[in-house]
């Protein structure tokens, strides 16, 4: 779900008193938040399709042979592609807002 909120007519009058540069920064920040959410939804969708593909690939004769072969390839390829996206996403948003650390790095050292 998006964290962006629609602006009602009363709030719109307040926004009109905001300086253009401030308004621009606000809109840009909202666009970055929305883009980040969209990328996360895309990532989750790819992983979901990979899971569905694994089920079909393992489904035996219930599914057509060609469909099982495509599903097998997707079940192997999609998780790798998601992994390749991670550093791209982190680099893009680095310094703009915190990127959650991988679970391995969050464990206390000692």
C-alpha positions as CSV (number, residue, x, y, z in Angstrom):
1,X,0.0,0.0,0.0
2,X,1.2,3.5,-0.7
3,X,1.9,5.9,2.1
4,X,1.0,8.9,0.0
5,X,-2.2,10.7,0.8
6,X,-4.6,12.6,-1.3
7,X,-4.7,16.3,-0.6
8,X,-8.1,17.7,0.1
9,X,-9.2,21.2,-1.1
10,X,-8.6,22.8,2.3
11,X,-5.0,21.5,2.5
12,X,-4.5,22.6,-1.1
13,X,-4.8,26.3,0.0
14,X,-2.1,25.7,2.5
15,X,0.2,24.2,-0.1
16,X,-0.3,27.3,-2.2
17,X,1.5,29.3,0.4
18,X,4.4,26.9,0.3
19,X,7.5,28.1,-1.6
20,X,7.9,26.4,-5.0
21,X,11.3,25.0,-4.1
22,X,9.8,23.4,-0.9
23,X,6.9,22.0,-2.9
24,X,9.2,20.5,-5.4
25,X,11.3,18.8,-2.7
26,X,8.1,17.5,-1.2
27,X,6.8,16.1,-4.5
28,X,10.2,14.6,-5.3
29,X,10.4,12.9,-1.9
30,X,6.9,11.5,-2.4
31,X,7.9,10.2,-5.8
32,X,11.0,8.5,-4.4
33,X,8.9,6.8,-1.7
34,X,6.4,5.6,-4.3
35,X,9.1,4.3,-6.6
36,X,10.7,2.5,-3.7
37,X,7.4,0.9,-2.8
38,X,6.8,-0.1,-6.5
39,X,10.3,-1.7,-6.7
40,X,9.5,-3.7,-3.5
41,X,6.2,-4.9,-4.9
42,X,7.9,-5.8,-8.1
43,X,10.5,-7.8,-6.2
44,X,7.8,-9.6,-4.2
45,X,5.9,-10.4,-7.4
46,X,8.9,-11.9,-9.0
47,X,9.5,-14.2,-6.0
48,X,5.9,-15.2,-6.0
49,X,6.0,-16.1,-9.7
50,X,9.2,-18.1,-9.0
51,X,7.4,-20.0,-6.2
52,X,4.4,-20.7,-8.6
53,X,6.9,-21.9,-11.3
54,X,8.5,-24.3,-8.8
55,X,5.1,-25.9,-8.1
56,X,4.3,-26.2,-11.8
57,X,7.8,-27.6,-12.6
58,X,7.4,-30.2,-9.9
59,X,3.8,-31.0,-10.9
60,X,4.6,-33.9,-13.1
61,X,2.3,-35.1,-15.9
62,X,-0.5,-32.9,-14.8
63,X,1.1,-30.0,-16.6
64,X,2.2,-30.0,-20.3
65,X,5.9,-30.8,-20.8
66,X,6.7,-27.4,-22.4
67,X,5.0,-25.5,-19.6
68,X,6.9,-27.5,-17.0
69,X,10.2,-26.7,-18.8
70,X,9.5,-23.0,-18.9
71,X,8.4,-23.0,-15.3
72,X,11.6,-24.8,-14.3
73,X,13.7,-22.2,-16.0
74,X,11.7,-19.4,-14.4
75,X,12.0,-21.0,-11.0
76,X,15.8,-21.0,-11.3
77,X,16.2,-17.6,-13.1
78,X,13.8,-15.3,-11.2
79,X,15.4,-15.6,-7.7
80,X,18.8,-14.9,-9.3
81,X,17.5,-11.8,-11.0
82,X,16.0,-10.5,-7.8
83,X,19.4,-11.0,-6.1
84,X,21.1,-9.0,-8.9
85,X,18.5,-6.2,-8.4
86,X,19.4,-5.8,-4.7
87,X,22.7,-4.0,-5.1
88,X,21.3,-1.8,-7.9
89,X,18.4,-0.7,-5.6
90,X,20.8,-0.1,-2.7
91,X,23.2,2.0,-4.8
92,X,20.3,4.0,-6.3
93,X,18.8,4.9,-2.9
94,X,22.1,5.1,-0.9
95,X,22.2,8.2,1.1
96,X,18.6,9.2,0.3
97,X,17.1,7.2,3.1
98,X,18.1,4.1,5.0
99,X,18.2,0.8,3.2
100,X,17.5,-2.2,5.5
101,X,20.7,-4.1,6.1
102,X,20.8,-7.8,5.2
103,X,19.9,-10.1,8.1
104,X,23.4,-11.4,8.4
105,X,24.8,-8.0,9.1
106,X,22.2,-7.1,11.8
107,X,23.4,-9.8,14.2
108,X,25.5,-8.5,17.2
109,X,29.1,-9.2,16.8
110,X,31.0,-10.6,19.7
